[in-house]
């Protein structure tokens, strides 16, 4: 591509030389695209830029925030120029930043490069819009779970919650273990003890009645806890059980808040 105009959101960045950065951009036109540009591009803001290059690593220039209410803010093509800077405004603040970082991290770690995903891009943009609003704890979790579901669909991991791994209809009074590569595996009742359902060794176990409710109701406040548990196991599998830095940051923040209070 040569000076092709792109619109997208910055997912991740790393230092690259003294005054430039390596950017992972989630673009509306090409999906995730890698490029090098002047340092200073903000997270969670809609960006407009120009991309050039035939290889995987593009050159990004004229990076600016695009919005109906913004003034033109531009980064010069000259890496030594200090004539302008990107200044975020109306950005995601407070604890919602951890959720936005989480969305960014799962995208740049799971999405293939230069594979257009305009529907997922729109869902991501809508999720960021939600995260700019005051949300209760459950509203925040609903926002994340619903985005994860769109991501799984895009990656070809649509969850089937009406049949087990051998295509038998789920039964309300049975128990099932979720295995990402297999699906819902029936468990013999004599291998399950109700008092141990929440133990570490049985965390992937679901009641048939709960799964049926999830399939019928979708992601709601009533089914939220089970969806969260199910999504966690599928995500960990897709990430090859590597820790997410956004989760670690959130956990550290929660510990600090408890200590402070």
N, C-alpha and C positions, 0 to 999 in steps of 0.2 A: 504494500500500500504506500501511497505517496501523498502526504499532507491530507489525509482523510479525516474528516470531522467526526468525532465520537462524542457521545454523551454517556456518562456512567458514574459509578461510585467507587471510591478507593477502598479496597478491602484490607490491604496490608502494604507495608513499605519497609525497606531496609536501606541503610546508608550505602551510597555508591559514589566513591570519590568524595572530595571535600565538600562540594556544594550541590551535589545531585543525589537523587535517591532512586532506588529500584522500586517501581510501583506495580502492584497487582490490582488491576482495574476491572470491575464488573461492568462491562459496557452493554448498552442496549443493543448494539449492532452485532457484536462478535462474542458475547459472553465474556469470560475471563481472558484478559489480554495483559501481557507483561511488557513493561517499557521503562525507559530511563528518562527522568525529567528533573527540573530544578526542584530543590527541596522546598517544602512549605505547603503542599497540597493537604487540605483538611479531610478528616474522616466524616462520614455520614452526611456529606453535602453533595448535591448534584453538580457534577463537573462537566465542563465542555473543554475539548482540547483537540489538537491535531496529532495524528500518528503517522509515522513514516517508517519504512523498513520492510525487507522481504523475509527476514529471519524471525525466530520466536521472540527475540528481544527487540522491541520497537523503540523509536525515539519519540517521546512526548514533548510537545511544545505548545505554547500559548494556553497554558492550563488556567482555567478560570471557573468561578462558581456561576452556575446558571440558575436563575430563578426569576419569577415575574417581578419580584420586589427588590432585586439587587442592582447595585451599580456595577459597572464593569470593573472587575478586579483581575489583573493579568500578571502572569509570571513571564519575564522577558526570556527570549531565546538565548541571550547571552548569559552564561553561567556566572559571570563576574558582575553582573548588573544587580544593583540593590534599589532600583527605581520603583519597585512595587512589591507588595506582599499580599498573600492570601489571608484574609481575616474572617474566620467563621462567624456567623450570626444566626440567631434562632436555631442553634444547634441542639443536639440531645445533651442533656445535662443530668447531674446527680447520679443516682443508682441505675437509672435507665441506660447509662453508658455501658455498663457491664453487659447488659442484654444485647445492645447493638454490637459490641465487640464480639460477643458470642456468635451472632449471626454472621459477622464478617469472617470469623475464624473457620466455621464449618464450611462456608462457601469456598474460601481460597484453598482449603485443604481437600475438599471433595470434588469440586467441579473440574472437568477437563479444560484444557486451554483452547481458546478460539473455537468454541462450540456454542453457537447462538442459542440463547434461552430467553426469548423476549417475555414469555409468560411468567417465568420465575423472576425475571428482572422486575416486572411490574409488582409482583407480590412482595419482593424485597423493598421496593420503594414505598409501598403501602404500609409495610411493617415499620419502617423508619418514621413514617408520618404518625403512626400510632404511638411510637415511643417518644414523640415530642409532646404528647398529651399526658396529663395526670392519669395514672392508672393504679388501681388497687393491685394487691399481690396476685390475686387470681386472674385479673384482667391481663396482667403482664405475662403470666404463665400461659394463658390462652393464646396470646399473641405469638409467643415462641413456638408452642406446640403446633399451631395451625401453619406457621411458616415451615416448620420441619416436615410436616405432611406434604406440602407442595414440593419441597426439596426431594423427599423420598420418591414421589411420583415422577419427578424429572429424571431421577437416577435409575428408574425402573424397579424400585423396591416398594411397589404398592402393596399395602398390607391387606391380606384376605382374612377376615374375622368371622366368616360364616361356616367354614369347614376346617377340619384339622389336616394334619400332614398327609393323611391317606384318603382325603376327600370325603370323609364322613361328616355329616352335619353335627355341629357342636351341640352338646347336651348341657343343660343348665346345672345339673347336679354333679357334673364331672369336673375334674381338674386338668389343667393343661400347662405344660412347660413351653415357653417360647424359645426357639432356637433360630437365630437369624437365617441360617442356610437351609433350614428344614421347614419352619413354620410352627404351628401349634401341635405339640406332641402329647397325646393322651397319657395320663398317668394313672396307674392302678390305685384305687382308693386305699388299699392296705399299705401303700407306700407314702401316704400323706397323713400328717397329723395336723389338725386345724391350729393347735396352739403354736406350731412351728412355721406357719405360713409366711410370717414376716422375718424369719431368720435369714441370715446371710446365705445359707445354702439353698434356700427355697425362694429367693427373691424373683426368680423368673417364672414362678408358678402363678397362674391366674385361675380364678373360679370361672366355670363355664357361664354362669349367669352374668358375671361382670363383663365378659367378652361379648356376649350377646347384646348387652345394653350399650357397649361401646359401638358395636356395628349399627345398632338402631338409632342411637342419639348423636353419633359423631363426637367431636371434641366440645364438651360442655363443662360447666363447673361440676356437675354431678359425676362425670366420668374422667375428670381431669387427672386425678392421681394415677389411675391405671394407664391412661395415655402417656403420662410423663414417664412412668416406669417402662412401658413398652418402647417408647422412642429412645430412652437412654440406652437400652441394650442394643437396639439396632444401630444407633450412632456409634457406640463404642466399637461395634463389629466393623462398621465401615471405616472407622479411623484406625483400625488394627490395634485398638486398645491403648493408643497413645494419649497421654493427658492433654486436655485443652487448657491453654494458658488463661483464657477468659474465665473458666470455671475456677481455677486456682486463685485468680485475682478476686473473684466474688467471694470465695470461701475465706480468704484472708481479710477482706473488708468486713465480713460478718463477724469474724472473731474479734477484730479490732473494735467494732461497734459494741459488742457485748462487754469487752473489757472496759471500754470507756464508760458505758452506762453503769 
